[in-house]
Amino acid sequence: MLAVRCHSHGPPENLSLDEVETPTPGQNEALIEIHAASLNFPDGLQIRGKYQFQPDMPFIPGSEAAGIVRATGPGVEDIKEGDRVMAAPGLGAFAELVTAPAASIRRIPDNMDFPTAAAFPMVYTTSYYALKQRGQLRAGETLLVLGAGGGVGMAAVELGKIMGARVIAAAGSAEKLAFAKKLGADELVDYSDGELKEKVKELTGGAGADVIYDPVGGDLFDQCCRCINWNGRLLVIGFTSGRIPACKANLALLKGSSMVGVFLGRFRRQEPAAYERNFRELLELYQAEKIKPLVTRTFPLKEYAAAFNVFTERRALGKIVLEMKTG
């Protein structure tokens, strides 16, 4: 089979498209013929050697995919050959076939195509866990979403509206803000001029946001600490800016606010029942046509470098997908 492989850390151009052996599903695993695989920000960090979990070389990047089950290993009971599924294998999705733990595989609803399915699991489970369990977002509160034009930001805007919040979408360009507006954002903030704090305070009558969803970090995190409401919750999702910020404890003291970490992988391991309940609720929202990941660009597998560079050049809107098969 063909697979994108990382032999040395560096830019996407360092990757290669190799012919490799087809994997065999082991205990509690299934082999999936991939039709589409979604790119996520951590994938770009891994190929550069900058993620907190680094696989041994060479490795096949790609953390989520959708396709058709072609074989199952011992112990697999609920999934069968021929099923249309989405999966989160963690690694190996940028290939024609991948093995994935059965626990990470779910059948695709009849009204969901493969690119949408590939783009669904990580952004929605991350944002729902962040807003529901970690942020405890309540109807009528103000939610500030940074990086609102990207994948997790897109999901946070959609889910925030469903949960009854007033959503302020913040991004670094007019194009990304227009995208967030289509998702239902109530207010828009362009932070490209470095004035996030003042703009949020103006929109909230000086109070600040009740919940702040921050996948960006860096200088914007510093400003978020200063435009958060009393009893506010600042959700730490990631650091797409490249700088991991430090929180000044006196600001949390003065504002009675909390900095709350959002680590989906640990949540899934520590609280599997709650994770599964969240996933079921998200699929119900999809089937009710209340949420839908917007796949804005697709690339064939051989154009993997161009797909990665949409992220590295900060041009990503919604979800970016590699398609191995169409139709």
Secondary structure as the mmCIF struct_conf table of DSSP 4:
data_model
#
loop_
_struct_conf.conf_type_id
_struct_conf.id
_struct_conf.beg_label_comp_id
_struct_conf.beg_label_asym_id
_struct_conf.beg_label_seq_id
_struct_conf.end_label_comp_id
_struct_conf.end_label_asym_id
_struct_conf.end_label_seq_id
STRN STRN1 LEU A 2 ARG A 5
STRN STRN2 CYS A 6 CYS A 6
BEND BEND1 HIS A 7 PRO A 11
HELX_RH_3T_P HELX_RH_3T_P1 PRO A 12 ASN A 14
STRN STRN3 SER A 16 GLU A 19
HELX_LH_PP_P HELX_LH_PP_P1 GLU A 21 PRO A 23
TURN_TY1_P TURN_TY1_P1 GLN A 27 ASN A 28
STRN STRN4 GLU A 29 SER A 38
HELX_RH_AL_P HELX_RH_AL_P1 PHE A 41 ILE A 47
TURN_TY1_P TURN_TY1_P2 ARG A 48 GLY A 49
BEND BEND2 TYR A 51 PHE A 53
HELX_LH_PP_P HELX_LH_PP_P2 PRO A 55 ASP A 56
BEND BEND3 MET A 57 PRO A 58
STRN STRN5 PHE A 59 PHE A 59
BEND BEND4 SER A 63 SER A 63
STRN STRN6 GLU A 64 THR A 72
TURN_TY1_P TURN_TY1_P3 PRO A 74 GLY A 75
BEND BEND5 ASP A 78 ASP A 78
TURN_TY1_P TURN_TY1_P4 GLU A 81 GLY A 82
STRN STRN7 ARG A 84 ALA A 87
BEND BEND6 GLY A 90 LEU A 91
BEND BEND7 PHE A 94 PHE A 94
STRN STRN8 ALA A 95 ALA A 95
BEND BEND8 GLU A 96 GLU A 96
STRN STRN9 LEU A 97 PRO A 101
HELX_RH_3T_P HELX_RH_3T_P2 ALA A 102 SER A 104
STRN STRN10 ILE A 105 ARG A 107
HELX_LH_PP_P HELX_LH_PP_P3 ILE A 108 PRO A 109
TURN_TY1_P TURN_TY1_P5 ASP A 110 ASN A 111
HELX_RH_AL_P HELX_RH_AL_P2 PHE A 114 ALA A 118
TURN_TY1_P TURN_TY1_P6 ALA A 119 ALA A 119
BEND BEND9 PHE A 120 PHE A 120
HELX_RH_AL_P HELX_RH_AL_P3 PRO A 121 TYR A 128
HELX_RH_PI_P HELX_RH_PI_P1 TYR A 129 ARG A 134
BEND BEND10 GLY A 135 GLY A 135
TURN_TY1_P TURN_TY1_P7 ALA A 139 GLY A 140
STRN STRN11 THR A 142 VAL A 145
BEND BEND11 LEU A 146 GLY A 147
TURN_TY1_P TURN_TY1_P8 ALA A 148 GLY A 149
BEND BEND12 GLY A 150 GLY A 150
HELX_RH_AL_P HELX_RH_AL_P4 GLY A 151 ILE A 162
TURN_TY1_P TURN_TY1_P9 MET A 163 GLY A 164
STRN STRN12 ARG A 166 ALA A 171
BEND BEND13 GLY A 172 SER A 173
HELX_RH_AL_P HELX_RH_AL_P5 ALA A 174 LYS A 182
TURN_TY1_P TURN_TY1_P10 LEU A 183 GLY A 184
BEND BEND14 ASP A 186 ASP A 186
STRN STRN13 GLU A 187 ASP A 190
TURN_TY1_P TURN_TY1_P11 SER A 192 ASP A 193
BEND BEND15 GLY A 194 GLY A 194
HELX_RH_AL_P HELX_RH_AL_P6 LEU A 196 LEU A 203
TURN_TY1_P TURN_TY1_P12 THR A 204 GLY A 206
BEND BEND16 ALA A 207 ALA A 207
STRN STRN14 ALA A 209 ASP A 214
BEND BEND17 PRO A 215 PRO A 215
HELX_RH_AL_P HELX_RH_AL_P7 GLY A 218 CYS A 224
TURN_TY1_P TURN_TY1_P13 CYS A 225 ARG A 226
BEND BEND18 CYS A 227 CYS A 227
STRN STRN15 ILE A 228 VAL A 236
TURN_TY1_P TURN_TY1_P14 THR A 240 SER A 241
BEND BEND19 GLY A 242 GLY A 242
HELX_RH_AL_P HELX_RH_AL_P8 ALA A 249 LYS A 255
TURN_TY1_P TURN_TY1_P15 GLY A 256 GLY A 256
STRN STRN16 SER A 258 GLY A 261
HELX_RH_AL_P HELX_RH_AL_P9 LEU A 264 GLN A 270
HELX_RH_AL_P HELX_RH_AL_P10 PRO A 272 GLN A 287
TURN_TY1_P TURN_TY1_P16 ALA A 288 GLU A 289
BEND BEND20 LYS A 290 LYS A 290
STRN STRN17 VAL A 295 PRO A 300
HELX_RH_3T_P HELX_RH_3T_P3 LEU A 301 GLU A 303
HELX_RH_AL_P HELX_RH_AL_P11 TYR A 304 THR A 312
TURN_TY1_P TURN_TY1_P17 GLU A 313 ARG A 314
BEND BEND21 GLY A 318 GLY A 318
STRN STRN18 LYS A 319 GLU A 323
BEND BEND22 MET A 324 LYS A 325
#
